[in-house]
């Protein structure tokens, strides 16, 4: 994937079309809400089942691709985040592509594998307006469990074992990944959950710290904790993430600054790597 180029005009035309016809910004979520909750499903295009790998590859249009992955929590109050991203997508893309024209961005979502219908959703690495389509397909389930934990570790497992990046393989530049949420991951990646979600077998559970170490070989992983959410400012949450990721934890005052934060962090991380 990752062909083509982003067009603000095409994005605005799509927005106008939806508004004129009364179509929801998140069409798949709206369609699911008209059905009984027990029938809710991940959109086929975002289903991780049998996904061997998501690739961010070089092409004639993008000869020096740079992979970016953005995963957000879609439980409870965190549903504001994908809506904010969708509205501000042109700003995010224009800032990133001004300095990194070959960026390829994957959007995904995280829930709670212990109780949700859609604990993990993964798009494709895209460079054009298809990334807006992936965002609109995300199911904003609004579920989640208790104990201030969600299944962020499954997104990290995906990054570690189901992505292939030319930027790292050919040029030694890590992809830049973001997890956006206000709770903690579970201590381990469950083998049973992996089998159910990815369609693969894994006999033993894997500690979250181990998965992060593995993913960090090819990814610069960042955690964003936005203000105005249920557990923003909770020292237990931010403390655990700092133990896992060090200084790659970003606490924001407001959800509206997420896009600018992502864009500036991507540019900073990639330019820093290239300088070395």
N, C-alpha and C positions, 0 to 999 in steps of 0.2 A: 504494500500500500504506500501512501505518501506521495502520490502523484499530484500534479496541478499546483495552483497557487490560490491563496485566500483572496476573496473579493468582498470588500465592504458593501459594494453596490448590490451584489447578489444576496448578501445577508439581509440588507434592508428590504430588498424586494420580497424575500421569503417572509420576513416579519410582517410586511404590509399585507401580503397575500393571506397569511393566517388571521390577521386582525380583521380584515374585511369579511372573511368567511366564518368568523367566530371559532377558529380552531385553537385548541390549547397549545401552549408552548411546549408542554411535555405530553405529546399525543398518546404514547403508550400507557403512561400513568392514568390518563383520563379514560382510556378504553378499559383498563383493568378495574377502575372504580365503579364501572357499570356492571361488574360481575361479582359474584360471591368471593370473599377474600380467599377462601381455600382453593380457588381456581387461579389465583394470580400467578403469573409466570414471568421470568426474565424474557425480554425480547430476544428472539432467535439470534439476531445479529450480535448480541452482547453476552450470549450464554457461554460460559467457560468450558462446558462439557465437550470433551474430545478435542479441545484446542491444544495442539502440540506446542505451537510457538506463535507469538506475535512478532513480526519483523519490522525493524526500522532500517531500510536498506537505501544505499545510494542509487541514484538514477541520473539520467541525462539532465532532467530538470533540476535535480537536487544532488549535485555531485559530492557534497560534504554534509550529509544528513547528520542531524543531532536529535537524539530521542528525548522526548519529554513525556512523562506520565503523570496524570493528575487523578488521584482517587479521593472521593469524598464520601463521608458518612451520610447516608440518607435516612437515618432514624430520627424520630422526634423533631426537635427544633432545628436540627441540622439540615432539614429540607430547604431552608433558605439559601444554602450555599450553592447548589446547582442552579437555582433560579437566578442568583446573582451572577454566576459565571455565564449563563446563557445570555443574559441581557448585556453584559459587558465584554462579550467575546471579541468584538472588533478592537476594543482598546487593548486587550491582552495580546491579540495577534499582531497588531500594528507595532506595539512596543518590542515584542520578541523578534519579529522578522526584520525590523529595521537594522538590527545588528547581527541577527542569526537567520539569514534568509532561507536556509535549508532545514529549519526546525520541523520536526514531525511530532505531532501531539496526539497522545492517546488519553481518552477520558474513561474513567471507570468509577464504580460505586461499591460501597461496603455497607453491609448490614450486620446481623448477628446470626451466625450459622446454627446456634442452638434453638432458634425459634422463628426466624424469618423465612419467607418464601424465596427471597432473592438476596442471599447473603453476599454474593459477589457478582458484579457485572463488569465486563471488559470490552472496550471498543477496539478500534484499529489505530495504528499510527497514521495520521493524516496530515496533509499540508494544505488542503483546500477546504471548501465549505462542507465537505462530508463530516467534519468533526462536529459541526452544528447538528447534523442529522443524528450522530451518535449520542450527543447530549439529550436530544429530544426523545430518544428511545429509552432512556433510563427510567426505571420504575422507582418512583419516590414512595417507597413502601411505608415509611413512617412508623416502623415497628421498633425492634430492639429489645434487649433483655434488661435485667437488673445488674447491680454490682458494679456499675460504671465501667463495663467492658463491652466492646464490640469486636468483630472479627477482622480487625485491621491486619492481623498476621497473615490472613489468606491473600491479601493484596501483595504483601511482601514476598510470600511464597511464589506467587505468580511472577513477580519481577525477577526473583532468583532463578527460577527453573523453566519459565515459559516465554522468555523474550530473547531476541537475537539482534544485536546492534552493530551496524557497520562502523559507527563513530568510535566504538571501543575496539572492535576487532581490527580495524584498519588503521586507526589514528591514535588509539590509546586515550580517547576522550570519553569519560563516563556519561551516560544519560543522566538527566536530572529528574528525580521523582518527588512527588508531593503526596502526603497523606493529610487530609483535612478532617479534623474531628475534635471532639471534646471529651473523649473517654480513653480508657487504656486498652491495649490489646490483651488477648488471652495469653497465658504463659507459654502455650505450645500450639503448634499447628497440629490439628487432629488428623490422624491417618484416615479415620472414618469419614471425616468431612471432605478431605482431599479426594477420596475414592468416589464419593457421591457427587461432588461438584465438577471434578475434572475427568471422571471416568477412568482414573488410573489407580493402581494399587500402591499402597504404602503401608508396610507392616507396622512400623513404629511411628509414634508421634515425634515431632522435631521441635526442640525448644525455639522460642521466638528469637532469642539472642543469636542462635545458630543460623537461622534463616536470614536475619539482618546482616550478619557477617558475610554470608554467601552472596546476598544481593548486592552488598556494598562493593564487591569486586568489579561490578559493571555499572553500578548506579550510585549517584550522589543523592542520598535519601534525606528528605526534609519533612518535618511534622509541623503543620500549621494549626494552631488552636485559636479559633476566632472568638472575639468577644460577643456578648449578647446571646450565647448559647448556654445550655443547662449547666455545664461544668467548667465554663471558662473561669480561670483564676484559681481553680482547685490545685493546691500544691501537690497532692498525691498524684494527680494526672500528669501535670507538667514535670514533676520530679521523676516519675518512671520513664517518661519519654526522654528526658535528659540523660538518664542512666543508659538508655538504649542507643541514643543518637548523639549525645554530647551537645555541641553548640548548634546542631542542625534543628533546633526547636524554635519556632517563631510564634510568639504570642501577639495577637492583634487586638486592638481596641474595638474594632468594628468589622462586620462581615463585608462591608462595601469596599474595603481596601484589599481584598483577597487577590483580585486580578492583577493589580499593580504590583503586589508583593511577589506573586508568582513570576510575572514577567521580569522584574528587576533581579530576582534571585537566579533565574535561568541565565540571564545575560552575565551576571557576576560569576556564577559557577563555571560556565563554559569558557568565558574569556580568561578566567584565572587558570584553568587547565591548559588552555592553548598557550598561555604566556610561559608555562613551564615545559 
